[in-house]
């Protein structure tokens, strides 16, 4: 039996809704300055294209670690699978994926 005034049980806090691609974008942008960011996914599995000057001089593993750091605990708790393409602005400008985003 609960005492009057005691806090509610916290069990409902552990049930998290699946995040949307827009929420993943928001989480990444909060912790990483991005020149371009695009996230697609179904709430369980996501694919992100992330362009950041902070990736300059970093290998693929280090780049991914920067994204994981930006996501923090959400990576473990809410995001089941995240595939990502991490590029510097120069790499992005040279990639075929960027062709559709340039406005001449």
C-alpha positions as CSV (number, residue, x, y, z in Angstrom):
1,X,0.0,0.0,0.0
2,X,1.3,3.4,-0.9
3,X,1.5,6.2,1.6
4,X,-0.5,9.4,0.7
5,X,1.8,11.9,-1.1
6,X,4.3,9.3,-2.2
7,X,5.4,9.5,-5.8
8,X,3.7,7.4,-8.5
9,X,5.5,4.3,-9.6
10,X,7.9,5.0,-12.4
11,X,7.2,1.9,-14.6
12,X,5.5,4.0,-17.3
13,X,8.7,5.9,-17.8
14,X,10.5,2.8,-19.1
15,X,8.1,2.3,-22.0
16,X,9.3,4.5,-24.8
17,X,7.6,5.1,-28.1
18,X,9.7,4.4,-31.2
19,X,11.4,7.6,-32.3
20,X,10.6,9.1,-35.7
21,X,13.2,10.0,-38.3
22,X,12.6,13.7,-37.5
23,X,13.3,13.0,-33.8
24,X,16.5,11.3,-34.7
25,X,17.5,14.3,-36.8
26,X,16.7,16.6,-33.9
27,X,18.8,14.5,-31.4
28,X,21.8,14.4,-33.8
29,X,21.6,18.2,-34.4
30,X,21.6,18.9,-30.7
31,X,25.0,17.4,-30.3
32,X,26.7,17.8,-33.7
33,X,26.9,20.7,-36.1
34,X,25.6,19.4,-39.4
35,X,25.8,21.0,-42.9
36,X,23.4,18.3,-44.2
37,X,21.4,15.8,-42.3
38,X,18.9,13.3,-43.6
39,X,17.3,10.4,-41.7
40,X,15.0,7.7,-43.0
41,X,13.5,4.9,-41.0
42,X,10.6,3.0,-39.7
43,X,10.9,3.5,-35.9
44,X,13.1,0.5,-35.5
45,X,15.8,0.8,-38.2
46,X,17.2,4.1,-39.4
47,X,19.6,5.2,-42.1
48,X,21.3,8.6,-41.8
49,X,23.4,10.7,-44.1
50,X,25.3,13.1,-41.9
51,X,27.6,15.9,-43.3
52,X,29.7,17.7,-40.7
53,X,32.9,19.7,-40.6
54,X,33.5,18.0,-37.3
55,X,34.3,14.8,-39.3
56,X,37.4,16.4,-40.8
57,X,40.5,14.2,-40.1
58,X,38.4,11.5,-38.4
59,X,38.2,7.9,-39.7
60,X,34.8,6.2,-40.1
61,X,34.8,4.7,-36.6
62,X,35.6,8.1,-35.0
63,X,32.9,9.8,-37.0
64,X,30.3,7.2,-35.9
65,X,31.4,7.7,-32.3
66,X,30.7,11.4,-32.6
67,X,27.2,10.6,-33.8
68,X,26.7,8.1,-31.0
69,X,27.9,10.7,-28.5
70,X,25.4,13.2,-29.9
71,X,22.6,10.6,-29.5
72,X,23.7,9.7,-26.0
73,X,21.6,7.2,-24.1
74,X,19.0,7.2,-26.8
75,X,21.2,5.1,-28.9
76,X,21.0,2.3,-26.4
77,X,17.4,2.8,-25.1
78,X,15.4,3.9,-28.1
79,X,17.2,3.3,-31.4
80,X,17.5,-0.3,-32.3
81,X,19.6,0.0,-35.5
82,X,21.2,3.0,-37.1
83,X,23.2,2.8,-40.3
84,X,24.9,6.0,-41.3
85,X,27.0,7.6,-44.0
86,X,29.2,10.2,-42.4
87,X,30.9,12.8,-44.7
88,X,32.8,16.0,-44.5
89,X,31.4,18.9,-46.5
90,X,34.1,18.4,-49.2
91,X,33.2,14.6,-49.4
92,X,29.5,15.5,-49.7
93,X,30.1,18.1,-52.4
94,X,32.0,15.4,-54.4
95,X,29.4,12.7,-53.9
96,X,26.7,11.8,-56.3
97,X,24.1,12.0,-53.5
98,X,24.7,15.7,-53.2
99,X,23.8,16.4,-56.8
100,X,20.1,16.6,-56.2
101,X,20.6,19.1,-53.3
102,X,22.7,21.8,-55.1
103,X,20.8,24.8,-56.4
104,X,22.6,26.5,-59.3
